Amino acid sequence: MKLLKVEIKKRITDVEMNGYSFEYDVKVNGHRLDRGITDIKLDMNAADKPRLTINCVPDVLDIDVEALLDALKFNDQ
């Protein structure tokens, strides 16, 4: 089973351009989520596995419609 690795690190942007603006670098399995992240929620109940939810507004969507329909059918079962 391939593990899912999530990295969230604080970084400071250019002070002269943006003031003291703190942002975060978010990586999933080494792939950086560049921009558009609006919300990150980490739920860590003691009895359950941690659950991470990332909400974002993507610039472009590339969706395999057949795969999406198969996933929706699977979730309905």
C-alpha positions as CSV (number, residue, x, y, z in Angstrom):
1,M,0.0,0.0,0.0
2,K,1.4,3.4,-1.0
3,L,1.5,5.9,1.8
4,L,0.1,9.4,1.5
5,K,2.5,12.0,2.7
6,V,1.4,15.5,3.4
7,E,3.8,18.4,4.2
8,I,2.7,21.8,5.4
9,K,5.4,24.3,6.2
10,K,5.2,28.0,7.0
11,R,7.1,30.4,4.8
12,I,7.5,34.2,4.8
13,T,6.8,36.1,1.6
14,D,8.7,39.1,0.4
15,V,8.4,41.7,3.1
16,E,8.6,44.7,0.8
17,M,6.0,43.5,-1.6
18,N,3.4,42.0,0.8
19,G,4.2,43.2,4.3
20,Y,4.7,40.5,7.0
21,S,2.5,38.0,5.2
22,F,2.8,34.4,6.3
23,E,1.9,31.7,3.8
24,Y,2.2,28.0,3.7
25,D,3.8,25.5,1.3
26,V,1.6,22.5,1.0
27,K,2.9,19.3,-0.6
28,V,1.1,16.0,-1.2
29,N,3.6,13.1,-2.0
30,G,6.2,15.7,-2.9
31,H,3.9,17.6,-5.3
32,R,3.5,21.2,-4.3
33,L,0.0,22.6,-4.4
34,D,1.0,26.0,-5.8
35,R,-2.0,28.3,-5.3
36,G,-5.7,28.5,-4.8
37,I,-5.9,26.7,-1.5
38,T,-8.7,28.4,0.5
39,D,-8.9,26.1,3.5
40,I,-7.1,23.2,5.3
41,K,-8.8,21.1,8.0
42,L,-7.1,18.4,10.0
43,D,-9.3,16.2,12.1
44,M,-7.4,14.0,14.6
45,N,-9.8,12.1,16.8
46,A,-8.0,9.7,19.1
47,A,-9.8,6.5,18.0
48,D,-9.7,7.3,14.2
49,K,-7.1,7.8,11.6
50,P,-6.3,11.5,10.9
51,R,-8.5,13.0,8.2
52,L,-7.2,15.9,6.1
53,T,-9.5,18.1,3.9
54,I,-8.0,20.6,1.5
55,N,-10.4,23.0,-0.2
56,C,-9.1,24.8,-3.3
57,V,-10.1,26.9,-6.3
58,P,-8.2,25.4,-9.3
59,D,-7.4,27.5,-12.3
60,V,-7.9,24.5,-14.7
61,L,-9.8,21.2,-14.3
62,D,-8.8,18.2,-16.4
63,I,-11.5,15.5,-15.6
64,D,-11.9,12.1,-17.1
65,V,-15.7,12.0,-17.2
66,E,-16.0,8.2,-17.3
67,A,-13.7,7.9,-14.2
68,L,-15.8,10.5,-12.4
69,L,-19.0,8.7,-13.2
70,D,-17.6,5.4,-12.1
71,A,-16.4,7.0,-8.8
72,L,-19.9,8.5,-8.2
73,K,-21.6,5.1,-8.9
74,F,-19.1,3.5,-6.4
75,N,-19.9,6.0,-3.7
76,D,-23.7,5.5,-4.1
77,Q,-23.4,1.7,-3.4
